[in-house]
């Protein structure tokens, strides 16, 4: 099998695909897209991901044996699950459940948690500082609401889409694992804590999370984060 080309940076959206590839046992070749330096705006990457967002993949053994490139993390997860027949449940009802919780992550948890990180952590440290109490409360509270929804669901089932581990769990784990930076608590969410601990102990999750993790930590330690903010948040529409 020809390795899949993975265009990636160590963020919650990137982890979705590195974890999936590890869980599915698919070989891949890593291509780092340093979003803090603007690699996502390079013309060659925009051919793969016109919305200038990673992750993206190229599967050289795509449908009908022809290569295919895919952007958007949710679409990549669905494609890989169909390709391998793994982590999508066994029935059409299972797949519907996976899809709705995957869409819930993409439309809710990801954007809201991302905004929480932005206004709670990044915006106050910008030059000039943007310490906005309304925005901080807005996104902190919305993430809390979403995590209560997730805790309730996980009180009914072992995993988010049912009693089977799926790509919906992989999509959620990275964002939920950063709950402290979103100023959340798990004290009143025992089901969410149980799920988070179980997934965090999976070897494939650990390998996917560890991919290029040193670059994420080095950015913090060397003060590159502020320069990265200018690239990430200074783009005009």
Phi and psi in degrees as a GROMACS rama.xvg file:
@    title "Ramachandran Plot"
@    xaxis  label "Phi"
@    yaxis  label "Psi"
@TYPE xy
-71.344  131.342  UNK-2
-59.4749  143.338  UNK-3
-77.168  137.011  UNK-4
-82.1209  121.167  UNK-5
-109.703  119.497  UNK-6
-101.455  116.602  UNK-7
-151.617  151.871  UNK-8
-142.207  147.897  UNK-9
-73.0879  83.3486  UNK-10
-133.035  170.009  UNK-11
-55.4965  -37.2061  UNK-12
-70.3899  -38.4501  UNK-13
-65.1476  -39.6869  UNK-14
-61.3244  -31.6027  UNK-15
-51.3871  -45.6332  UNK-16
-84.6637  -37.7518  UNK-17
-62.7418  -39.2166  UNK-18
-65.9681  -45.1696  UNK-19
-60.5967  -44.2611  UNK-20
-62.5266  -40.0913  UNK-21
-67.6035  -44.1  UNK-22
-62.7755  -37.7178  UNK-23
-85.6477  -7.61648  UNK-24
69.3435  30.0923  UNK-25
-92.9152  131.288  UNK-26
-70.2602  145.105  UNK-27
-148.984  155.664  UNK-28
-110.535  127.179  UNK-29
-86.8034  130.96  UNK-30
-123.97  111.47  UNK-31
-77.3572  131.545  UNK-32
-114.748  95.8892  UNK-33
-74.7663  97.9665  UNK-34
-70.9136  -19.6402  UNK-35
-76.3563  -17.8345  UNK-36
-107.542  -0.565713  UNK-37
90.8762  16.5825  UNK-38
-58.9771  -26.3658  UNK-39
-70.0179  -11.5529  UNK-40
-99.6589  0.769533  UNK-41
-66.2904  138.059  UNK-42
-54.3857  -38.1452  UNK-43
-68.4791  -31.7576  UNK-44
-76.5818  -35.6151  UNK-45
-63.1296  -23.9061  UNK-46
-65.752  -29.7783  UNK-47
-88.0106  -38.4823  UNK-48
-133.985  86.9092  UNK-49
-64.3305  -15.7501  UNK-50
-89.1037  11.3715  UNK-51
46.71  47.8912  UNK-52
-132.379  139.1  UNK-53
-98.0501  160.252  UNK-54
-86.6272  166.767  UNK-55
-147.098  159.433  UNK-56
-136.098  158.523  UNK-57
-123.033  120.777  UNK-58
-102.251  112.266  UNK-59
-74.4357  -15.3931  UNK-60
-110.843  58.1996  UNK-61
-80.9158  -165.882  UNK-62
-54.8759  137.184  UNK-63
60.9334  19.8032  UNK-64
79.0148  4.94903  UNK-65
-100.003  147.608  UNK-66
-61.8065  149.76  UNK-67
-143.883  139.445  UNK-68
-107.943  143.467  UNK-69
-137.48  133.584  UNK-70
-118.735  172.686  UNK-71
76.2305  117.315  UNK-72
-59.584  -39.4489  UNK-73
-64.6229  -41.8731  UNK-74
-64.9413  -37.9604  UNK-75
-64.3869  -44.7231  UNK-76
-60.3199  -45.0964  UNK-77
-62.177  -42.3188  UNK-78
-62.3103  -47.5209  UNK-79
-65.6235  -37.0242  UNK-80
-65.6728  -41.4571  UNK-81
-67.2008  -40.5486  UNK-82
-61.7072  -42.1316  UNK-83
-96.0881  -16.6609  UNK-84
70.2028  25.6937  UNK-85
-119.924  148.952  UNK-86
61.0723  31.6802  UNK-87
-129.487  13.2331  UNK-88
78.5539  -177.674  UNK-89
-110.954  -16.6629  UNK-90
-126.663  168.561  UNK-91
-63.562  -35.3784  UNK-92
-63.1879  -39.5353  UNK-93
-59.8678  -45.9653  UNK-94
-65.9627  -36.2776  UNK-95
-63.4089  -43.2807  UNK-96
-62.608  -43.0292  UNK-97
-61.132  -47.495  UNK-98
-60.6683  -42.0709  UNK-99
-69.9175  -36.1601  UNK-100
-75.6787  -29.7415  UNK-101
-65.7419  -44.467  UNK-102
-64.1945  -36.1556  UNK-103
-61.0708  -41.3416  UNK-104
-64.2022  -46.6043  UNK-105
-68.0796  -37.1197  UNK-106
-91.5063  -15.7594  UNK-107
-122.117  -73.5639  UNK-108
-60.0677  -46.7444  UNK-109
-60.3791  -57.2701  UNK-110
-61.629  -41.6455  UNK-111
-70.6683  -42.6086  UNK-112
-65.5268  -37.1279  UNK-113
-62.2884  -41.9818  UNK-114
-68.0179  -35.853  UNK-115
-60.9351  -46.8201  UNK-116
-57.9041  -42.7167  UNK-117
-62.7888  -52.0396  UNK-118
-80.6745  -24.6776  UNK-119
-85.5392  -32.1722  UNK-120
-113.131  -53.7409  UNK-121
-79.8449  -49.237  UNK-122
-57.4659  -42.7671  UNK-123
-64.6079  -20.6826  UNK-124
-97.4811  3.1499  UNK-125
-72.866  167.968  UNK-126
-115.099  110.292  UNK-127
-75.0202  161.575  UNK-128
-62.1019  145.44  UNK-129
-124.516  79.1691  UNK-130
-96.2259  99.5359  UNK-131
-113.797  97.7115  UNK-132
-55.429  -40.9934  UNK-133
-61.845  -47.5179  UNK-134
-64.0525  -40.7995  UNK-135
-60.5957  -46.7424  UNK-136
-65.7031  -41.956  UNK-137
-56.6156  -51.5203  UNK-138
-81.8392  -33.729  UNK-139
-58.8055  -45.5551  UNK-140
-69.0005  -37.4794  UNK-141
-68.8373  -38.8796  UNK-142
-63.3595  -40.2049  UNK-143
-60.3107  -43.212  UNK-144
-61.4932  -45.1376  UNK-145
-63.247  -39.3584  UNK-146
-69.8223  -28.4521  UNK-147
-68.2409  -39.2724  UNK-148
-59.1878  -46.0423  UNK-149
-65.2914  -40.901  UNK-150
-61.3403  -41.0678  UNK-151
-63.1944  -44.5452  UNK-152
-62.0833  -41.3121  UNK-153
-74.9837  -11.6006  UNK-154
-76.3351  -18.0381  UNK-155
-98.0869  -27.8813  UNK-156
-138.596  155.441  UNK-157
-65.4155  -39.4277  UNK-158
-122.185  173.269  UNK-159
-68.1331  -35.5182  UNK-160
-96.9013  -0.384623  UNK-161
152.72  -150.732  UNK-162
-96.4295  27.1821  UNK-163
-134.607  142.809  UNK-164
-74.3852  134.875  UNK-165
-143.411  176.657  UNK-166
-63.5954  -21.7754  UNK-167
-66.7911  -38.8995  UNK-168
-64.0745  -42.9639  UNK-169
-61.316  -39.2351  UNK-170
-66.4229  -36.2324  UNK-171
-81.6878  -32.7646  UNK-172
-56.0627  -46.4343  UNK-173
-59.5693  -43.8258  UNK-174
-68.9028  -43.5663  UNK-175
-67.4683  -31.1644  UNK-176
-63.2536  -17.7039  UNK-177
-99.6065  27.6621  UNK-178
-58.0291  -33.5025  UNK-179
-65.1033  -40.7133  UNK-180
-68.1907  -18.3798  UNK-181
-91.1439  4.83291  UNK-182
57.752  49.0881  UNK-183
-109.04  170.092  UNK-184
-129.64  147.261  UNK-185
-105.756  0.652395  UNK-186
-58.4498  -34.6881  UNK-187
-103.575  16.3757  UNK-188
-132.622  68.1099  UNK-189
-64.0698  -33.4492  UNK-190
-69.6764  -39.9062  UNK-191
-65.0022  -41.482  UNK-192
-63.6748  -43.2337  UNK-193
-59.861  -46.2436  UNK-194
-63.0841  -45.1555  UNK-195
-63.2094  -42.9887  UNK-196
-64.5141  -41.4358  UNK-197
-63.9553  -45.9091  UNK-198
-67.975  -38.1177  UNK-199
-63.89  -22.121  UNK-200
-86.9061  -7.86839  UNK-201
-71.7033  129.184  UNK-202
-56.4236  -40.362  UNK-203
-67.6977  -36.056  UNK-204
-64.0269  -42.0612  UNK-205
-64.484  -40.0581  UNK-206
-67.3755  -43.238  UNK-207
-63.8624  -39.5066  UNK-208
-68.3779  -32.4548  UNK-209
-78.657  -11.7088  UNK-210
-62.3341  115.182  UNK-211
58.9168  24.3808  UNK-212
-62.6047  -28.5057  UNK-213
-62.1063  -30.5306  UNK-214
-70.4393  -36.1041  UNK-215
-64.8733  -43.7219  UNK-216
-71.2887  -38.3893  UNK-217
-63.5479  -34.6991  UNK-218
-60.6038  -40.269  UNK-219
-68.927  -43.3487  UNK-220
-70.7016  -30.6398  UNK-221
-96.154  1.77147  UNK-222
77.6676  15.8236  UNK-223
-73.7136  -12.3852  UNK-224
-62.3294  -41.0507  UNK-225
-65.2987  -39.7771  UNK-226
-65.3336  -37.5379  UNK-227
-63.805  -35.952  UNK-228
-59.8737  -39.2578  UNK-229
-62.344  -36.1341  UNK-230
-74.2082  -46.4888  UNK-231
-69.553  -38.8254  UNK-232
-112.374  3.60306  UNK-233
-101.047  2.50203  UNK-234
-75.8137  137.876  UNK-235
-93.2403  149.252  UNK-236
